[in-house]
C-alpha cells in the first residue's frame, strides 16, 4: 500500500518502514493488509474498552441515525444528550451539569476556563494560575500544555505558554499493595508551605487521578493524592480531575476520584472510554457550586464547539454506560489486576533487563533497562510477534480492551514473552 499524504501523530512527515497498515479491526485485533492479526494491547491509545466493531457500538449508531446524526447545539436540545448528561451526573452526588466537546484537550480547556471564570465573577481575577503535578499530561493545545508536567512536550512552545506551578516530589507506588499506597509519610509542613505560597494566585489544582499515563503509567500513592487534594481545598482551590484515561471502566469503576479517592471534584473530564473509542466526544461534569455561581451572577459561559452534544456519540456513550451497569466487566477489571501482576512478575523473574513492574486494575507496566537503540526496536519486534505494544520511554505497558480482558490475558502473556525473548536475543548478539 502506498500512502503519500498522511502525516501521522508524533511522527516525521514521511511514512516510515515500521508503520502498520490496517485493513480491518475486529474484537481485540487489528488485521493488516497482509493478513496478520495483531493483538491491540494498548486499546488503540487507551480508548477501546469494547475492542473493535462491538455490536453495541454499531447498533447504537444505526438506531440514532434513524432520527438524526447531529444538529446545532445552540438553543437546541435532544433526549439522547439529556439522557447521557443525566447518567454522568448520577455517577456523583454533587454534580448537576455536563458540558461537551470533541476531544480530551478541549474538555480540559473548558474546565480550566470555567474555573477562572468563577474567579472573575467573584472579583478574584488575580487567581489566574494553575497548580499541576510534575509528570502530568492533559493534552497538547497551548492552554493544556501550560499544565503539562512533562518538559519534552512543551519545550518548543515555551514562548507561547503561560507559567503555572508544579508539585514535585510525588510519591509513586508499584500498586495497591505497596505500603506507600495507604501511607506515604506525607510532609504536612512542607506542602502547607507550598500552598501558602502559591494558592493566593491560583484558581485550581489539576490532577490525573492515580495514574499518570504519558509519564509512563506511573501510579501515584492514593494517600498522597488525597492529602494534596484536601490541602488544596483548604486553600479554596477548585479541583479539576482529568479522568480521560482512567475513568469509565479502566480502573474498574466509573469515577476514580469518587470511588478510589473518595472525593467529588469541582470539574471532572471524561473522554476516550466514553464512546468506546468509536466517535470523538469529551465531557466536563460540573459541580453545582460552579453552575450555581453562574446562576447567581446570571452569566453565560462564552465557550462553544460545533459538535458539542453530538447525538451519535451520545447514543454510544449512553449504551456503553448501560453496558458497565449490566455486565461483569468492572469486576473483571478488578480480577485482572492479580492476573496481570502474575504475568509481569513471571517476566521479571525471567528477564534481567526488567527493573521494576507496576500494576493497577487493567494497567500493567514493565520498566526496562535497555539502551535507546534496543528500545526503539521493541515496537517493530512486537508487531512481528503479533502484538501492538508501544513503549513510553523505557516503560513498556499493556492496557488491553476490557470487554474480554480475563480471556485475553493468555494471548497477551504469550506474545509479550515472545517479544521480550527476541529482545533478550538482541542483547546477547550485541554483547
Backbone torsions as a table, in degrees:
resi	resn	phi	psi	omega
1	UNK	NA	134.0	-179.7
2	UNK	-106.6	119.6	176.7
3	UNK	-122.1	121.9	-173.6
4	UNK	-115.6	-18.3	-165.9
5	UNK	-116.8	-4.4	-178.2
6	UNK	-93.3	132.2	173.6
7	UNK	-105.7	109.8	-174.2
8	UNK	-76.0	155.7	179.2
9	UNK	-60.8	143.4	175.3
10	UNK	51.5	44.8	-177.4
11	UNK	-147.0	167.6	174.1
12	UNK	-74.7	164.7	-177.0
13	UNK	-60.4	-34.6	-175.0
14	UNK	-90.8	144.2	179.8
15	UNK	-66.4	133.1	-179.0
16	UNK	-97.1	169.0	-178.3
17	UNK	-73.0	-13.0	-175.3
18	UNK	-91.2	-1.8	-176.8
19	UNK	-71.4	150.4	178.8
20	UNK	-101.8	131.1	179.1
21	UNK	-101.5	109.7	-173.6
22	UNK	-91.3	126.8	177.1
23	UNK	-100.6	-29.3	-176.7
24	UNK	-159.8	153.0	173.8
25	UNK	-135.3	133.1	-178.0
26	UNK	-149.7	132.1	-177.1
27	UNK	55.0	-123.6	-175.8
28	UNK	-96.2	13.1	-170.3
29	UNK	-123.8	144.7	169.7
30	UNK	-102.9	126.0	177.4
31	UNK	-101.9	123.9	-177.0
32	UNK	-83.5	169.3	-179.4
33	UNK	-64.8	-20.3	176.6
34	UNK	-99.6	14.2	170.3
35	UNK	90.7	1.6	178.7
36	UNK	-73.9	140.8	176.2
37	UNK	-105.8	107.6	-173.5
38	UNK	-104.0	126.5	179.1
39	UNK	-72.4	127.6	-177.4
40	UNK	-85.8	83.0	-170.9
41	UNK	-78.4	-6.3	177.4
42	UNK	-120.5	20.9	174.2
43	UNK	50.6	42.1	178.0
44	UNK	48.6	60.6	-175.7
45	UNK	63.0	43.3	163.3
46	UNK	75.0	17.7	-171.9
47	UNK	-119.7	10.3	-175.2
48	UNK	-119.4	67.3	-178.9
49	UNK	-63.1	-26.1	178.8
50	UNK	-101.4	15.1	-176.7
51	UNK	66.5	-152.1	-174.5
52	UNK	-111.0	141.8	177.2
53	UNK	58.2	38.0	177.6
54	UNK	-67.5	141.3	-176.9
55	UNK	-58.8	-36.2	179.0
56	UNK	-57.7	-43.1	-179.0
57	UNK	-65.7	-48.3	-178.1
58	UNK	-61.1	-47.1	-177.8
59	UNK	-66.8	-37.6	179.5
60	UNK	-62.8	-44.4	-178.8
61	UNK	-66.9	-46.3	-177.4
62	UNK	-63.7	-40.9	179.4
63	UNK	-64.6	-42.6	179.6
64	UNK	-67.5	-34.3	178.9
65	UNK	-60.9	-26.9	177.7
66	UNK	-65.6	-21.1	178.8
67	UNK	-99.6	-61.6	176.1
68	UNK	-174.2	159.6	179.3
69	UNK	-97.9	-31.1	-179.1
70	UNK	-169.3	148.9	170.8
71	UNK	-143.2	164.6	179.5
72	UNK	-55.4	132.7	-178.5
73	UNK	-88.5	-7.6	-179.4
74	UNK	-76.3	118.8	-179.6
75	UNK	56.8	28.0	179.1
76	UNK	-145.8	132.6	-174.7
77	UNK	-130.3	165.1	173.6
78	UNK	-145.8	161.4	-175.0
79	UNK	-65.8	-31.8	-177.8
80	UNK	-63.0	-48.0	-177.8
81	UNK	-71.1	-34.1	178.5
82	UNK	-67.8	-37.1	176.1
83	UNK	-61.7	-43.0	178.4
84	UNK	-64.7	-44.5	-179.9
85	UNK	-59.9	-43.2	178.4
86	UNK	-61.2	-43.3	-178.3
87	UNK	-64.6	-40.5	-179.0
88	UNK	-69.7	-40.5	179.3
89	UNK	-66.0	-30.7	-177.4
90	UNK	-74.1	-9.3	171.2
91	UNK	-63.5	-28.2	-175.4
92	UNK	-113.6	-177.8	174.8
93	UNK	-117.2	-15.0	-174.3
94	UNK	-113.0	4.4	-176.3
95	UNK	-98.0	145.7	179.5
96	UNK	-137.8	-3.2	-179.9
97	UNK	-143.3	154.7	175.5
98	UNK	-132.6	135.5	174.9
99	UNK	-116.4	148.2	-171.2
100	UNK	-120.1	149.4	172.0
101	UNK	-146.8	-167.9	-174.2
102	UNK	-103.8	-23.3	-174.7
103	UNK	-145.0	165.4	-175.8
104	UNK	-61.1	-43.4	179.9
105	UNK	-57.4	-42.6	-179.3
106	UNK	-65.6	-38.0	177.2
107	UNK	-62.5	-43.3	179.2
108	UNK	-63.9	-40.8	177.5
109	UNK	-61.2	-42.3	177.5
110	UNK	-58.6	-47.4	-179.6
111	UNK	-60.6	-43.7	179.7
112	UNK	-63.7	-43.2	-179.5
113	UNK	-67.3	-39.7	177.1
114	UNK	-60.0	-44.1	-180.0
115	UNK	-59.5	-47.4	-179.1
116	UNK	-69.4	-34.8	179.4
117	UNK	-60.2	-36.1	176.0
118	UNK	-61.1	-42.3	-179.7
119	UNK	-63.0	-39.6	178.2
120	UNK	-63.5	-45.1	179.6
121	UNK	-62.4	-31.9	-179.5
122	UNK	-91.7	11.7	179.2
123	UNK	57.9	42.7	175.7
124	UNK	-125.0	43.3	-173.1
125	UNK	-63.3	-14.5	176.8
126	UNK	-69.2	-15.1	180.0
127	UNK	-88.2	71.4	-171.7
128	UNK	-107.5	-0.7	-178.5
129	UNK	-97.0	166.3	175.9
130	UNK	-124.9	147.4	173.4
131	UNK	-105.6	125.1	-177.4
132	UNK	-129.8	174.6	-178.4
133	UNK	-102.8	136.5	170.1
134	UNK	-57.1	137.3	-176.5
135	UNK	87.7	-8.1	-179.6
136	UNK	-78.0	153.5	178.9
137	UNK	-141.7	130.6	-175.2
138	UNK	-135.3	16.2	179.2
139	UNK	123.4	176.2	-172.5
140	UNK	-126.1	18.8	166.3
141	UNK	-76.8	165.2	-174.6
142	UNK	-60.5	-41.3	-178.2
143	UNK	-66.7	-44.4	-178.7
144	UNK	-72.9	-27.7	174.4
145	UNK	-63.1	-24.6	-179.7
146	UNK	-67.6	-18.7	176.1
147	UNK	-111.9	15.9	176.1
148	UNK	-80.6	127.9	-178.7
149	UNK	-98.1	21.6	178.6
150	UNK	-120.1	102.8	-173.2
151	UNK	-53.7	-33.8	-175.9
152	UNK	-58.2	-32.4	-175.7
153	UNK	-77.7	-22.3	-173.1
154	UNK	-120.9	1.3	-173.5
155	UNK	-62.4	-31.2	-179.0
156	UNK	-78.3	-8.2	-173.1
157	UNK	-123.7	18.4	-176.1
158	UNK	-54.6	-35.7	-178.4
159	UNK	-66.9	-19.8	-177.7
160	UNK	-97.2	-15.6	-166.4
161	UNK	-101.1	134.8	174.7
162	UNK	-71.5	155.0	-176.8
163	UNK	-91.7	128.2	176.7
164	UNK	-123.3	-175.2	-176.5
165	UNK	-109.6	144.4	-175.9
166	UNK	-128.3	140.8	177.2
167	UNK	-90.0	117.6	175.7
168	UNK	-99.3	-173.2	175.9
169	UNK	55.3	41.5	178.8
170	UNK	-73.1	141.4	176.7
171	UNK	-88.1	113.9	178.0
172	UNK	-101.8	154.1	-178.6
173	UNK	-131.8	168.0	177.7
174	UNK	-92.8	-10.0	179.7
175	UNK	162.8	-173.8	-175.2
176	UNK	-72.8	-14.7	177.6
177	UNK	-88.9	-7.9	176.2
178	UNK	-66.4	130.1	-179.1
179	UNK	-54.9	-30.6	-179.3
180	UNK	-71.9	-14.2	177.1
181	UNK	-57.9	-41.2	-175.5
182	UNK	-103.1	-18.1	179.9
183	UNK	-148.9	103.4	-173.4
184	UNK	-99.7	11.8	-176.5
185	UNK	55.5	49.0	-174.5
186	UNK	-61.9	130.2	-179.0
187	UNK	-90.8	89.2	-176.2
188	UNK	-59.9	-38.8	-177.8
189	UNK	-65.9	-44.6	-179.6
190	UNK	-62.1	-49.0	-174.6
191	UNK	-73.9	-30.2	174.4
192	UNK	-64.1	-40.8	177.0
193	UNK	-63.0	-39.1	178.0
194	UNK	-57.9	-49.5	-177.1
195	UNK	-71.8	-31.5	174.5
196	UNK	-58.4	-39.8	-177.9
197	UNK	-74.0	-40.4	-168.0
198	UNK	-108.0	-22.4	-177.7
199	UNK	-62.8	-36.8	-176.8
200	UNK	-60.0	-24.5	178.9
201	UNK	-109.7	10.9	-176.9
202	UNK	-115.2	148.8	179.7
203	UNK	-102.6	-30.8	-174.3
204	UNK	-153.6	154.3	166.9
205	UNK	-101.2	126.0	178.3
206	UNK	-113.3	132.4	-176.1
207	UNK	-136.6	155.6	160.0
208	UNK	-96.8	111.7	-176.0
209	UNK	-65.2	120.3	173.0
210	UNK	74.6	-52.5	-174.7
211	UNK	-117.6	126.0	172.9
212	UNK	-95.3	103.0	-171.0
213	UNK	-67.2	-59.2	-172.9
214	UNK	-69.9	-17.5	176.0
215	UNK	-75.0	-7.2	-179.4
216	UNK	114.3	31.3	179.9
217	UNK	58.4	45.1	177.7
218	UNK	-77.3	134.3	-178.9
219	UNK	-99.5	123.4	-178.3
220	UNK	-91.0	140.9	175.6
221	UNK	-55.3	128.3	176.6
222	UNK	-58.6	-43.6	-179.3
223	UNK	-60.5	-42.7	179.5
224	UNK	-61.4	-47.4	-177.7
225	UNK	-64.5	-44.0	-179.5
226	UNK	-59.2	-43.0	-176.9
227	UNK	-72.5	-36.1	175.5
228	UNK	-64.4	-43.9	-179.5
229	UNK	-63.7	-44.9	-179.2
230	UNK	-63.2	-38.0	176.1
231	UNK	-65.1	-43.2	179.3
232	UNK	-59.3	-41.2	178.3
233	UNK	-64.2	-37.4	178.1
234	UNK	-58.0	-33.8	-179.6
235	UNK	-97.9	22.8	171.5
236	UNK	60.3	37.4	173.2
237	UNK	-93.2	139.6	170.0
238	UNK	-68.2	150.4	175.4
239	UNK	-108.9	118.3	175.2
240	UNK	-106.3	117.3	179.5
241	UNK	-102.9	113.8	176.9
242	UNK	-88.5	91.8	-179.5
243	UNK	-99.8	25.9	-175.7
244	UNK	-59.4	-40.0	179.1
245	UNK	-88.6	-44.9	-167.8
246	UNK	-90.6	-18.6	-174.2
247	UNK	-77.8	164.3	172.8
248	UNK	61.1	44.8	169.4
249	UNK	123.5	-33.0	-170.0
250	UNK	-59.4	-36.2	179.2
251	UNK	-105.5	19.0	176.4
252	UNK	81.4	22.0	179.0
253	UNK	-152.7	171.9	178.2
254	UNK	-79.7	-55.6	178.9
255	UNK	-121.3	121.0	178.2
256	UNK	-65.7	-38.6	-179.9
257	UNK	-58.7	-49.3	-175.2
258	UNK	-76.6	-44.3	-169.7
259	UNK	-90.2	-24.6	178.1
260	UNK	-106.0	-43.7	179.7
261	UNK	-86.0	-21.4	179.2
262	UNK	74.9	27.4	179.1
263	UNK	-128.3	155.8	172.7
264	UNK	-114.4	107.5	-177.4
265	UNK	-65.7	175.5	173.7
266	UNK	-79.7	-33.0	-177.4
267	UNK	-145.1	128.0	-179.7
268	UNK	-122.3	128.1	-179.6
269	UNK	-103.8	128.3	174.1
270	UNK	-120.8	151.5	171.3
271	UNK	-164.5	-142.8	175.5
272	UNK	39.9	-87.6	-176.3
273	UNK	-64.0	-21.3	-170.0
274	UNK	-50.1	-47.2	179.3
275	UNK	-109.9	26.4	-176.7
276	UNK	54.9	30.0	177.2
277	UNK	71.8	12.1	-173.0
278	UNK	-85.3	-42.0	-176.5
279	UNK	-136.4	133.3	-179.7
280	UNK	-58.9	126.5	175.3
281	UNK	-162.7	140.3	174.5
282	UNK	-138.1	158.6	-177.7
283	UNK	-137.5	154.1	166.6
284	UNK	-120.2	116.3	176.6
285	UNK	-92.1	128.3	-162.8
286	UNK	-116.1	128.2	176.4
287	UNK	-65.7	142.4	-176.8
288	UNK	-64.2	-20.1	175.5
289	UNK	-65.0	-29.9	176.9
290	UNK	-75.4	-51.1	-178.3
291	UNK	-65.0	-34.1	178.8
292	UNK	-63.5	-32.6	178.8
293	UNK	-64.6	-40.6	176.6
294	UNK	-66.7	-36.6	177.0
295	UNK	-63.9	-45.1	-178.1
296	UNK	-59.4	-40.1	-177.5
297	UNK	-93.5	-1.0	179.5
298	UNK	53.0	49.7	-176.6
299	UNK	-116.9	145.6	170.2
300	UNK	-86.2	162.2	172.0
301	UNK	-103.8	110.9	-170.6
302	UNK	-79.6	66.5	-179.6
303	UNK	-142.8	133.8	-179.9
304	UNK	-150.2	154.0	174.4
305	UNK	-130.3	138.0	-178.9
306	UNK	-54.8	-42.8	-175.9
307	UNK	-101.1	22.3	168.6
308	UNK	-58.1	148.3	176.9
309	UNK	62.6	28.9	-180.0
310	UNK	-60.4	122.6	-172.1
311	UNK	-71.5	-36.9	178.4
312	UNK	-61.6	-46.2	178.9
313	UNK	-63.7	-43.5	-178.5
314	UNK	-63.2	-38.2	179.6
315	UNK	-61.3	-43.7	177.4
316	UNK	-64.3	-43.3	-177.0
317	UNK	-61.7	-44.2	179.2
318	UNK	-58.3	-46.6	-177.5
319	UNK	-72.9	-29.7	174.9
320	UNK	-65.6	-43.1	178.0
321	UNK	-64.3	-37.9	174.6
322	UNK	-62.3	-37.0	177.5
323	UNK	-61.4	-43.7	177.5
324	UNK	-62.4	-34.7	-179.9
325	UNK	-67.3	-37.2	-164.5
326	UNK	-108.5	-1.8	178.9
327	UNK	-118.2	177.5	-179.2
328	UNK	-90.6	9.6	-168.1
329	UNK	-61.0	-39.6	-179.6
330	UNK	-64.6	-39.6	176.4
331	UNK	-69.1	-38.0	177.7
332	UNK	-59.7	-39.1	178.1
333	UNK	-61.1	-42.2	178.9
334	UNK	-65.7	-39.8	177.6
335	UNK	-65.8	-32.3	-177.2
336	UNK	-65.6	-26.1	-176.0
337	UNK	-55.5	-49.6	-178.0
338	UNK	-68.2	-32.9	178.9
339	UNK	-69.4	-41.2	177.5
340	UNK	-64.0	-39.8	177.9
341	UNK	-59.8	-43.7	179.5
342	UNK	-61.1	-44.1	-179.5
343	UNK	-60.7	-49.8	-176.8
344	UNK	-70.3	-34.5	178.4
345	UNK	-66.1	-38.2	175.9
346	UNK	-63.9	-40.0	177.6
347	UNK	-65.2	-39.4	179.8
348	UNK	-63.6	-38.5	178.7
349	UNK	-67.2	-27.8	-176.0
350	UNK	-87.4	-38.5	-172.5
351	UNK	-111.9	118.5	-175.5
352	UNK	-68.9	-18.7	-178.5
353	UNK	-84.1	2.0	172.2
354	UNK	-88.4	114.4	-176.5
355	UNK	-82.4	-39.6	-172.2
356	UNK	-159.1	150.3	171.6
357	UNK	-122.3	153.1	172.7
358	UNK	-142.7	143.9	-175.2
359	UNK	-143.4	134.5	167.4
360	UNK	-147.1	124.3	-179.1
361	UNK	51.7	-117.8	-175.3
362	UNK	-96.7	13.5	-178.5
363	UNK	-113.5	123.3	176.3
364	UNK	-126.6	137.6	-174.7
365	UNK	-132.0	137.5	175.3
366	UNK	-115.7	125.6	175.9
367	UNK	-93.2	119.8	-172.9
368	UNK	-101.0	136.1	174.7
369	UNK	-101.0	80.1	-176.1
370	UNK	-135.8	154.7	176.1
371	UNK	-69.1	159.6	178.9
372	UNK	-59.9	-37.6	-179.7
373	UNK	-59.4	-41.1	178.6
374	UNK	-73.9	-42.6	179.7
375	UNK	-58.0	-37.4	-178.9
376	UNK	-65.3	-15.8	-178.8
377	UNK	-96.8	-7.0	-175.2
378	UNK	-61.4	-45.2	-177.9
379	UNK	-60.3	-49.5	-177.2
380	UNK	-62.1	-43.5	178.6
381	UNK	-65.0	-38.8	176.7
382	UNK	-58.8	-44.8	178.4
383	UNK	-60.7	-41.7	178.5
384	UNK	-64.4	-27.6	177.3
385	UNK	-94.8	12.7	172.3
386	UNK	67.2	39.7	173.4
387	UNK	-141.9	132.5	179.1
388	UNK	-91.9	102.1	175.3
389	UNK	-128.8	135.3	-172.1
390	UNK	-133.1	97.5	-174.7
391	UNK	-60.2	149.2	168.9
392	UNK	-108.9	108.7	-174.1
393	UNK	60.6	-125.0	178.8
394	UNK	-101.0	16.0	179.0
395	UNK	-102.3	119.4	174.6
396	UNK	-103.2	121.7	-172.3
397	UNK	-128.1	157.5	170.1
398	UNK	-121.6	140.0	177.5
399	UNK	-148.6	71.5	-168.4
400	UNK	-74.4	166.9	171.4
401	UNK	-54.4	149.8	-173.0
402	UNK	-91.0	-27.5	-168.0
403	UNK	-62.1	-23.7	-174.8
404	UNK	-137.3	31.1	-164.9
405	UNK	-63.2	-41.6	-176.8
406	UNK	-65.2	-38.9	178.7
407	UNK	-72.4	-32.2	-176.0
408	UNK	-75.4	-17.1	-172.7
409	UNK	-62.6	-31.1	178.0
410	UNK	-64.9	-42.4	177.3
411	UNK	-61.8	-45.7	-179.3
412	UNK	-60.6	-48.5	-177.4
413	UNK	-58.1	-45.5	-178.2
414	UNK	-64.7	-46.0	-173.7
415	UNK	-76.3	-33.0	174.1
416	UNK	-67.8	-43.1	177.5
417	UNK	-57.9	-44.9	179.7
418	UNK	-63.1	-37.7	178.2
419	UNK	-64.4	-46.3	-178.4
420	UNK	-69.9	-29.7	173.9
421	UNK	-59.1	-42.5	-179.7
422	UNK	-71.3	-34.2	174.2
423	UNK	-63.5	-42.3	178.0
424	UNK	-60.8	-37.9	177.0
425	UNK	-64.2	-37.8	176.8
426	UNK	-62.2	-38.5	-179.5
427	UNK	-65.5	-39.2	178.1
428	UNK	-65.8	-41.5	-178.4
429	UNK	-65.5	-38.0	-176.8
430	UNK	-83.8	-10.3	-177.2
431	UNK	-69.9	NA	NA
